[in-house]
Amino acid sequence: MPYREQMPIDKGLDHTVAFLREGYKFISNRAKQYHRDIFETRLLGGQKVICLIGKDAAELFYDNDKFKRHGAAPKRVLKTLFGQNGVQTLDDVKHRHRKNLFMSLMTQTRLQKVKDIFKEEWLQALQTWEKQNKIGLYDEARAVLTRTACRWAGVPLAISDQEQKMNELSAMFEGGGAVGPRYMRGKQDRQKAEQWVGKLIGQVREGKMQVDRETALYQIAMFKDQSGQLLPLSVAAVELINILRPIVAISVYIVFCALALYDFPYEKEKLASGGNEAIHLFAEEVRRYYPFFPVTVARVREDFLWKGYDFKAGTLVLLDLYGTNHHPAIWEKPDEFMPERFRTREKTHSISFHKVAEIIIATIAAPANG
């Protein structure tokens, strides 16, 4: 008989309220209590959920033979953050085929293009900010990134529409895990945004709009599934938003950069004297210290045994991103802001919008270098 280990159980009928109240530390709080990096709890109306934290847990979680993403995200997250039938909801061959679309947009030439556009927009905004007594950094960053995202993706954006589109794209990630009015706003604004970009995609397909073939608007409009068919208009709209929304969401990281420089003012001198390496290290540590979301989610494909623990098919599993990024077994002094830690760590190959985020964070930090 294979060895079996008793998984700690977070007793109670449902802990959703506690999850919303404790937020980023919900899983790590209980992991410390149980002295384990795994436990079982109940969320979302009493549904059994396995919570994981740590390096080994992360390696397990991203084993696509054991976990699937389809059917994992709660419906309210699909209706706000991800959208229906987007790349985040696919598995196996379908996922890889769709992912190739996004990776084709991440060439060095295209990444340099987004950097150049962002820098131009940021410097223009700085000229306006210098004439004001104060600004709201989050709102200003969202505006800059909305213009950046649309220019890079080939999406036309009238000046009169900028604020509305910025708010629609922002509402999706602001309401992704929310309840009440914020959720409803995220859901409604996603519907508006999908109608907006869906109309543009239709115009490209019909030849009524001429657009650069290297842009996301053209590539997504003309992308074909494995059967050689164009994506349904609704799905293509979701995928184009999967280009625009994450870029606008980097506004959160821009605020995190400012927060880091406020909380750790000694970092300013390092950035001023340390060159490109200091900027890169700072960007990496901002991403580690302030993870965007607390958790990521998947479902078990088929029954399996891991370290003596039973994982049953269909079980919802949460990986603690915040806790893993602050795990003492992985990071020296995990609760301290130490960009230098990345100088000796093995470099990872960032992909997709993680790379875009790093480029934009580095661009923000760069002015301090000179």
Buried (B, 14 or more C-beta within 10 A) or exposed (E): EEEEEEBBEBEEEBBBEBBEEBEBBBBBEBBEEBEBBBBBBBBBEEEBBBBBBBEBBBEBBEEBEBBBBBEBBBEBBBBBBBBBBBBBBBBEEBBBBBBEBBEEBBEEEBBEBBBBBBBBBBEEBEEEEEEEEEEEBBBBBBBBBBBBBBBBBBBEBEEEBBEBBBBBBBBBBBBBBBEEEBBBBBBBBBEEBBEBBBEBBBBBBEEEBEBEEBBBBBBBBBBEEEEEEBBEBBBBBBBBBBBBBBBBBBBBBBBBBBBBBEEBEEBBEBBEEBEEEBBBBBBBBBBBBBBBEBBBBBBBBEEBEBEEBBBEEEBBBBBBBBBBBBBEEBBEEBEEBBBEBBEEEEEEEBEBBEBBBBBBBBBBBBEBBE
